[in-house]
Amino acid sequence: MSIIHFITHPEVTIDPAVPITDWPLSPVGMRRMRLALERPWLVGVRAVFSSTERKAVDAASILADQFGLRPVVVEGLGENDRSATGYLPQAEFEAVADEFFARPDESVRGWERAADAQRRIVDAVDQVIATATTAGDIAIVSHGGVGALLLSHLKGVPISRSDDQPGGGNVYSFGVSDRRLLSGWRRIED
């Protein structure tokens, strides 16, 4: 059975003067991605997909290079659109994120609605599955917010922040054919 590993990018270099979509992985984030390469859960990866955001592309490139692959960029794998607010200080971001998950059918401060972002990420994963032509496991490198939305969908439960990752740089896995969860969130280097 082929597996999808939904991986969230680890730590980034935060710069309020740079658009969020252009933030690169930080040295710590790059180190954590390299540590993940040593983990047995990655040995079956034969395809790597990524969102268009630089931090995800950086992480996907580290994975793909390890396996002699080229990451495929899929726009639908992007994080929920927060361009209406741009960078927010951590405490303010957390409060807005709480509202995003609590009111999935509403746009909170101009952010993409959680319900819309969930449909988009589910459709993007379906697209990944349809276009992955090589037998084997698939690594999708994306973001925590949409990862939580996908996880709620896979579990068949309402959107909730309780499905959010415990910090950046995590992974959960599920079957390609049956979409059955094989694990919950765990750190990429575990």
N, C-alpha and C positions, 0 to 999 in steps of 0.2 A: 504494500500500500504506500502510495506517495504521500508526502506530508508537506504542508505549508508551514513555514516558520515566519510568523509576523513579528518583525524586529523593529523596535523603535531606536532611532539614533540616540547615542549617548550625549554627554555634555558638549555644549557649543560655546563659541566665543561670542558673548552677548555684547552688542554695540548698538545703543539706541539710535545712533546716527546712520546705521545701515538697515535697509529693509530686512525684516525677520526672515524672509525667504532666502536671503543671501548670506545668512550667518553660517560660518564654517564650523566643523568640529573643532573643539579645543584640543590641546595636547593630551589632556586626560581622556577625552572622548576617543581620540585616535588610539591611545594605549589600550583602552577597554575593548575596542573593536579588534585589535590584534590579539588580545587575550582570548576573545571569543573564538578565534580561529582554531585554538587548541582544544576546543570542546567537542566531544563525540557527537553531539546532536547535529553538527554541521556536515559530517562526512558524506552524507548522501545528496548534498545540494548539487544540482545540475543546471539550475537557472536562477538568476538574480534579477529582481525587479525593484524599482525605486520610484519615489515621488520625484518631482522636478526640483524640489528645494535643495539648496546646496548641501546642507547638513546631511540629508538623506543620501544624496548622490555621493558625498565623501565616504559615508559609511558603506554604501553598496559597492563602491569601487574597491575598498579594502577587501571585502568578501570576494568579489568577482575576481580580483587579481590572484587571490589564493588558489582559485580553481581554474584559472586560465579562461575565464568567461568575460563577457562584456555585459554590464548591467543594462537592462531595458528600462527606459524611463516612461512612466505612465502618469499622465497629468491627474487622473482621478484618484491617485494614491496620496494626494497632498493633504496637509492638515486643514482643519476647518478654517475657512476664510475669516481672518481677524483684521483685515486691512482697514476696516472702518476705525479701529482704535490704534493700530500699529503697536509699537512697544508699550507695555504697561509695567510699572514697578511690580515686583513679585506679589505683594499683599493685594494690590488692586487686581492684578491678573487672576489670582486665586479666587477672589470674590466674584469676578465676572465669569470665570469658568464654572463656579458653583451654580450660577444662574443659568448658564448655557445648558448644563445637564439637567437642571431642575425644571426648565421650561423649554423642552425640545421643539415645540411647535411655534415658538416665538423667536424673533431676532433680538438678541440681547446686545444693546449698544451698537447695532449695525452688523454684528457678526452673522455669518451664515447660520441658519437654523440647524440645530442638532439633527432633527429628523431628515433634513435635506442632505447634510453631510453623511449621515448613516446610509441613505440610499446610494449616494455617490461612491462610498468606500465599498459597499457590497457589490455594486456594479463593476467597480474597478477590479476587485478580486475575481469576479466571474470572468472579466476580460483577460486577466493574467492567466487563469486556468485554461481558457480557450486558446490562448496564443502560445502557451508553453509547449513546445514541440518535442522536447527531450524527456525521456523517462527519467524519473528521479525526483528528489525533493526540490521544493521551490523556496527561496528566501525572498521575502518582501520586506524592503526597508522603508519605513514610513514614520508615523508620528503617534504620540500618545493619545491625543484627543480622538482621532479617528480610529485608533486601535481599540479604545474603550467602546466606541460606538459599534465597531465590528464585533467585539467580544459580546456585547449585549445581544446583538442579532444572533450570533452563533449559539448563545445560551437560551435564546427564545424568551428573553425577559425585556421589560421596558428599559428604555435608556436611563442610565443612572451613573452618577459619578463613582459609585462603589465598584464599577468595573474599570476605573482608571488605573493606570500603572503606578507602582510605588516609586516614583522618580524616573529619570530617563535611562535609556539603555537597557531595555527589557525585551523579552520574547515570550510568546505563547505559540503553541503548535496545534494544528488540526488536520484532519484527513482531507485530502483533495477530493475524493469521490463522494464521501458522505458528510463532509463539513463537521464531523464530530470532533469536539475538543479533546485533545490528548494531554494538555497541560494548561494551567493558568499562567499568569505572569510569573516570570523568574528573571533574575539578572542575566545578561548575555554571557557573562563569564562563569556562570555556575553550571 
